[in-house]
Amino acid sequence: MKKIILICIALLLLTACQKNESVITSGSLDFTQSETQYTEQNDLTNSENIQSENSEKPESSSNSEVVESSVSSDTKPKQEQSDTSSENSMQSSESSVNNQNKEPSSNIPMSENKAEKRDKEFWAIREDMVNNVKKFKKTNPDTVGWLYLYDTTVNSPVFFKENDNEYYLKHNDYKENDVNGALFADYNCTFGGRDIQSDNLIIYGHSKDENPDGGVEKSREYEHFTELKRWQNIDFCKSHPYFLFATEDESMVFEVFAAFHTKTSFIYNNANPTLQEQKAIIEEAKKKSLFDFNVDVEEGDKIMTLSTCCRRIVPTYPNGYRFVIMGRLVEKGKLLNWERTVTENPTALTVNNIYE
């Protein structure tokens, strides 16, 4: 009997011990879960605090403006908002420029980043132009300048032959016989710095067709001024208001104010007009221009004329028509503005409006 009682007591004690162990184990799990939840909550709170701190930090911003300045061979241009007489050498950045072939939509303003990039490229291009003239003059002593048209293949020397406007119609940059010719200045022009050059600098070049993206010649190098025809597109005009020209003395910026077809009976290529003659040239150019560029230009301003053959009005060649771009010399210190309003000109001389 005693043995039975002792066995029962032992069983009761064993059952009680197992219950206590289960309670301890369960409490331990609950504590671990609570600790995990606390840690995750702390991490989330810390993360939110970090994000909040970061969101309060202001973003950096920068604005850049380009001011036209005379670029000479003795000093480098500053990319600041000040007028500096500078310039040393124009990077042959044709490859970087040609990557910019898509023009901004006329309805979408150029973004700040796009404008800043263009400004930097603009300065980089001008940086070597003066030196390019000097270097190429060693190859061809007739070299008087360097012409650069943004977003085209025109990045070329310009030649001058005394009393001769025929030679470079059939000779290339190296004075070799070539029906494609070269870019050359009217022999009546005077070159140098802006203060001594002719009031109307005139440059001629061949064009075999009306398509600036291709045509008779596969190589754009041999079409020279066919790419002037890009200014027959209003969107291109809006995004390309300037072109560059350099002499040994300085690099200059010209602002396009007319792009027009004309008969050769219009004497637009007068290198040294009187004030009255210059006024008449400007007025007639604006009247014939395909677009109104909203550029103020008047007699007494220095201008540049880029002239080439034309087959749009009369498809056969030779004919009595030319296509011409005219630009006004930008004053030193004037802020360059890439955003333009260009509109159709109702008095333009076109295929549908041949009045001469």
VMD Tcl script that draws the C-alpha trace (Angstrom):
set ca {
  {0.00 0.00 0.00}
  {2.84 2.34 0.92}
  {4.50 1.60 -2.42}
  {1.33 2.52 -4.27}
  {1.02 5.81 -2.36}
  {4.68 6.69 -3.06}
  {4.26 5.98 -6.80}
  {1.19 8.26 -6.94}
  {3.05 11.08 -5.19}
  {5.98 10.73 -7.62}
  {3.63 10.89 -10.61}
  {1.97 14.06 -9.22}
  {5.35 15.77 -8.70}
  {6.51 14.83 -12.22}
  {3.33 16.29 -13.78}
  {3.77 19.54 -11.84}
  {7.40 19.95 -13.06}
  {6.40 19.49 -16.73}
  {3.71 22.21 -16.46}
  {6.22 24.74 -15.00}
  {8.75 24.06 -17.77}
  {6.08 24.68 -20.44}
  {5.17 28.04 -18.89}
  {8.85 29.16 -18.83}
  {9.39 28.15 -22.46}
  {6.26 29.97 -23.64}
  {7.30 33.14 -21.79}
  {10.72 33.03 -23.42}
  {9.17 32.90 -26.95}
  {6.88 35.78 -26.13}
  {9.87 37.85 -24.98}
  {11.84 37.08 -28.13}
  {8.94 38.07 -30.36}
  {8.45 41.32 -28.45}
  {12.18 42.13 -28.78}
  {12.07 41.53 -32.55}
  {9.04 43.77 -32.93}
  {10.78 46.51 -30.95}
  {13.91 46.34 -33.08}
  {11.97 46.53 -36.36}
  {9.95 49.46 -35.06}
  {13.14 51.28 -34.08}
  {14.68 50.64 -37.53}
  {11.56 51.98 -39.25}
  {11.53 55.07 -37.05}
  {15.24 55.72 -37.69}
  {14.74 55.26 -41.43}
  {11.83 57.73 -41.44}
  {13.94 60.23 -39.50}
  {16.82 59.91 -42.00}
  {14.46 60.34 -44.94}
  {12.91 63.36 -43.28}
  {16.35 64.92 -42.72}
  {17.37 64.26 -46.32}
  {14.15 65.72 -47.70}
  {14.83 68.93 -45.81}
  {18.24 69.41 -47.50}
  {17.90 71.89 -50.41}
  {19.00 70.73 -53.88}
  {21.86 72.64 -55.42}
  {21.11 74.65 -58.56}
  {23.12 76.67 -61.05}
  {22.30 79.08 -63.84}
  {24.68 79.98 -66.66}
  {24.51 82.76 -69.18}
  {26.86 83.42 -72.06}
  {27.92 86.89 -73.04}
  {29.39 87.59 -76.46}
  {32.97 88.74 -76.19}
  {35.67 89.35 -78.70}
  {37.87 86.27 -78.87}
  {41.44 86.96 -79.81}
  {44.52 84.77 -80.19}
  {46.14 86.16 -77.05}
  {43.64 85.33 -74.32}
  {41.11 82.64 -73.46}
  {37.40 83.35 -73.04}
  {35.79 83.25 -69.62}
  {32.58 81.31 -69.32}
  {31.24 83.91 -66.92}
  {28.70 86.67 -67.33}
  {31.27 89.28 -68.24}
  {32.67 90.75 -71.43}
  {36.22 89.53 -72.06}
  {38.34 90.03 -75.12}
  {39.52 86.48 -75.43}
  {40.16 83.45 -77.42}
  {42.82 81.20 -78.25}
  {41.79 78.18 -80.22}
  {38.70 76.44 -81.63}
  {38.35 72.78 -80.91}
  {37.60 70.80 -84.04}
  {34.58 69.52 -82.22}
  {32.72 68.49 -85.32}
  {32.13 65.03 -83.87}
  {30.62 66.33 -80.65}
  {28.54 68.86 -82.51}
  {27.28 66.36 -85.06}
  {25.84 64.34 -82.20}
  {23.44 67.24 -81.71}
  {21.66 66.71 -85.03}
  {18.14 66.70 -83.56}
  {16.83 70.18 -83.19}
  {14.59 71.02 -80.24}
  {10.89 71.15 -81.05}
  {9.73 74.67 -81.75}
  {6.99 74.21 -79.14}
  {9.25 73.01 -76.34}
  {11.64 75.52 -74.77}
  {15.23 74.35 -74.51}
  {15.86 72.91 -71.03}
  {18.36 74.61 -68.77}
  {20.72 71.65 -69.03}
  {20.47 71.68 -72.82}
  {21.13 75.41 -72.92}
  {24.10 75.11 -70.55}
  {25.54 72.29 -72.66}
  {25.16 74.32 -75.82}
  {26.76 77.35 -74.16}
  {29.79 75.26 -73.14}
  {30.12 73.77 -76.60}
  {29.73 77.22 -78.09}
  {32.70 78.50 -76.12}
  {34.76 75.38 -76.76}
  {34.22 75.76 -80.51}
  {35.31 79.40 -80.48}
  {38.34 78.62 -78.38}
  {40.45 77.34 -81.28}
  {39.05 79.22 -84.27}
  {41.68 81.94 -84.40}
  {44.51 79.41 -84.22}
  {42.85 77.33 -86.94}
  {43.12 80.28 -89.31}
  {46.81 80.70 -88.55}
  {47.56 77.01 -88.87}
  {45.76 76.57 -92.19}
  {47.41 79.69 -93.56}
  {50.65 77.71 -93.52}
  {48.98 75.16 -95.80}
  {47.24 77.72 -98.00}
  {48.40 81.36 -97.75}
  {45.04 82.51 -99.19}
  {43.33 81.65 -95.87}
  {41.64 84.69 -94.32}
  {39.09 83.17 -91.96}
  {37.25 80.20 -90.49}
  {33.48 79.66 -90.68}
  {31.48 77.52 -88.27}
  {27.76 76.76 -88.64}
  {26.40 74.99 -85.56}
  {24.96 71.49 -86.13}
  {26.22 71.27 -89.72}
  {29.40 70.02 -91.37}
  {30.48 73.58 -92.18}
  {33.59 73.92 -90.05}
  {35.92 75.23 -92.72}
  {38.63 77.67 -93.79}
  {37.65 80.63 -95.95}
  {39.91 81.85 -98.75}
  {40.53 85.13 -100.54}
  {42.01 85.68 -103.99}
  {42.84 89.26 -104.88}
  {40.70 90.57 -107.73}
  {39.37 87.07 -108.42}
  {35.97 85.60 -107.52}
  {36.40 82.67 -109.93}
  {39.46 80.72 -108.77}
  {37.88 78.93 -105.76}
  {34.83 77.96 -107.75}
  {37.00 75.21 -109.24}
  {39.82 74.77 -106.72}
  {39.64 73.16 -103.29}
  {41.20 74.07 -99.94}
  {44.61 72.83 -101.15}
  {44.49 74.72 -104.48}
  {43.89 71.50 -106.36}
  {41.60 71.45 -109.40}
  {38.18 70.50 -108.06}
  {34.74 71.30 -109.49}
  {33.38 71.30 -105.94}
  {35.44 74.39 -105.17}
  {35.88 75.82 -101.66}
  {34.46 78.53 -99.41}
  {35.83 81.91 -100.46}
  {35.29 85.60 -99.74}
  {34.38 88.29 -102.21}
  {37.59 90.00 -103.35}
  {36.16 93.40 -102.38}
  {36.12 92.41 -98.70}
  {38.59 93.59 -96.07}
  {39.41 91.23 -93.20}
  {40.75 91.70 -89.68}
  {39.15 92.60 -86.37}
  {35.57 93.81 -86.16}
  {36.65 97.44 -86.25}
  {38.50 97.28 -89.57}
  {36.64 94.63 -91.58}
  {34.17 95.41 -94.36}
  {30.67 96.42 -93.38}
  {29.37 93.43 -95.35}
  {31.61 90.33 -95.32}
  {30.52 88.05 -98.19}
  {31.31 84.34 -98.45}
  {30.43 82.12 -101.41}
  {30.22 78.34 -101.73}
  {28.74 75.72 -104.04}
  {25.49 73.80 -103.51}
  {24.48 71.00 -105.85}
  {20.96 70.39 -104.54}
  {18.28 71.55 -102.13}
  {18.51 68.68 -99.62}
  {20.87 69.49 -96.72}
  {20.74 65.86 -95.51}
  {22.10 64.34 -98.71}
  {21.69 64.41 -102.42}
  {23.96 64.34 -105.43}
  {27.10 63.88 -103.35}
  {27.20 61.31 -100.56}
  {29.92 63.18 -98.70}
  {28.73 66.37 -97.02}
  {32.32 67.64 -97.21}
  {31.92 68.34 -100.91}
  {28.57 70.05 -100.77}
  {29.88 73.02 -98.83}
  {26.96 75.43 -98.67}
  {24.10 72.98 -99.31}
  {23.66 73.01 -95.54}
  {22.69 76.66 -95.68}
  {19.36 75.23 -96.85}
  {18.74 74.10 -93.24}
  {17.64 77.69 -92.60}
  {14.66 76.99 -94.85}
  {13.25 75.04 -91.88}
  {11.59 77.22 -89.24}
  {12.42 74.86 -86.36}
  {16.10 74.92 -87.30}
  {15.99 78.71 -87.44}
  {14.53 78.89 -83.94}
  {17.24 76.73 -82.42}
  {20.18 78.07 -84.46}
  {20.15 81.88 -84.18}
  {23.94 82.29 -84.42}
  {26.93 81.32 -86.52}
  {30.65 81.96 -86.00}
  {33.39 83.51 -88.06}
  {37.03 84.02 -87.10}
  {39.99 85.84 -88.58}
  {43.58 85.86 -87.33}
  {42.59 88.70 -85.05}
  {39.43 87.50 -83.35}
  {36.45 85.16 -83.33}
  {33.06 86.77 -83.83}
  {29.39 85.87 -83.43}
  {26.78 86.71 -86.06}
  {23.04 86.66 -85.43}
  {20.87 85.50 -88.35}
  {18.33 88.10 -89.42}
  {17.38 86.92 -92.94}
  {17.27 83.72 -95.01}
  {16.04 84.33 -98.52}
  {15.94 83.42 -102.20}
  {16.76 86.16 -104.64}
  {17.62 86.98 -108.20}
  {21.21 88.03 -108.75}
  {19.87 91.39 -109.92}
  {19.52 92.26 -106.22}
  {23.00 93.55 -105.29}
  {23.12 92.03 -101.81}
  {26.84 91.33 -102.20}
  {28.12 94.89 -101.88}
  {31.06 94.63 -99.49}
  {31.40 98.34 -98.76}
  {27.98 99.98 -99.14}
  {27.14 103.51 -98.17}
  {24.74 103.85 -95.24}
  {21.88 104.39 -97.66}
  {22.87 101.36 -99.74}
  {23.23 99.21 -96.64}
  {19.80 100.26 -95.41}
  {18.31 99.24 -98.76}
  {20.11 95.86 -98.64}
  {18.83 95.11 -95.14}
  {15.26 96.13 -95.94}
  {15.17 94.06 -99.15}
  {16.72 91.05 -97.42}
  {14.09 91.17 -94.67}
  {11.32 91.57 -97.23}
  {12.45 88.49 -99.18}
  {13.31 86.43 -96.06}
  {11.39 83.19 -95.56}
  {10.96 84.08 -91.88}
  {10.85 87.07 -89.60}
  {13.72 86.49 -87.15}
  {12.78 89.42 -84.89}
  {16.34 90.74 -84.94}
  {16.99 94.48 -84.86}
  {19.49 95.47 -87.56}
  {20.08 98.82 -89.19}
  {22.51 100.70 -91.39}
  {25.88 101.05 -89.73}
  {25.78 97.52 -88.29}
  {28.44 95.07 -89.47}
  {26.82 92.17 -91.34}
  {27.90 88.92 -92.99}
  {26.40 87.38 -96.13}
  {26.59 83.66 -96.94}
  {25.60 83.02 -100.55}
  {25.06 79.80 -102.53}
  {23.38 78.37 -105.63}
  {19.63 77.77 -105.67}
  {17.42 75.30 -107.51}
  {14.22 75.73 -105.54}
  {12.78 78.61 -107.55}
  {14.05 77.34 -110.91}
  {15.05 73.64 -110.87}
  {17.58 73.86 -113.72}
  {21.09 75.23 -113.31}
  {22.70 77.59 -114.00}
  {19.95 80.07 -113.22}
  {19.68 83.61 -111.95}
  {18.70 82.77 -108.37}
  {20.66 82.40 -105.13}
  {19.90 81.39 -101.55}
  {21.37 83.74 -98.96}
  {21.81 83.85 -95.17}
  {22.53 87.21 -93.57}
  {23.75 87.75 -90.02}
  {24.39 90.80 -87.89}
  {27.62 91.08 -85.86}
  {26.82 90.73 -82.16}
  {28.26 93.48 -79.98}
  {30.78 92.69 -77.29}
  {29.04 92.22 -73.96}
  {25.64 91.36 -75.38}
  {23.92 88.40 -73.73}
  {23.44 85.53 -76.18}
  {19.88 84.26 -76.29}
  {19.18 80.78 -77.69}
  {15.41 80.98 -77.22}
  {13.88 82.63 -80.27}
  {10.55 83.60 -81.75}
  {10.66 83.05 -85.51}
  {7.53 83.47 -87.65}
  {6.56 82.98 -91.28}
  {7.06 86.04 -93.48}
  {4.11 86.79 -95.79}
  {6.32 88.79 -98.20}
  {8.89 86.01 -98.67}
  {10.04 85.17 -102.17}
  {9.09 81.50 -102.60}
  {8.09 79.02 -105.30}
  {4.49 80.10 -104.78}
  {5.33 83.78 -104.65}
  {7.86 84.59 -107.36}
  {7.57 88.33 -107.78}
  {10.84 89.02 -109.58}
}
mol new
graphics top color blue
foreach p $ca { graphics top sphere $p radius 0.5 }
foreach p [lrange $ca 0 end-1] q [lrange $ca 1 end] { graphics top cylinder $p $q radius 0.2 }
display resetview
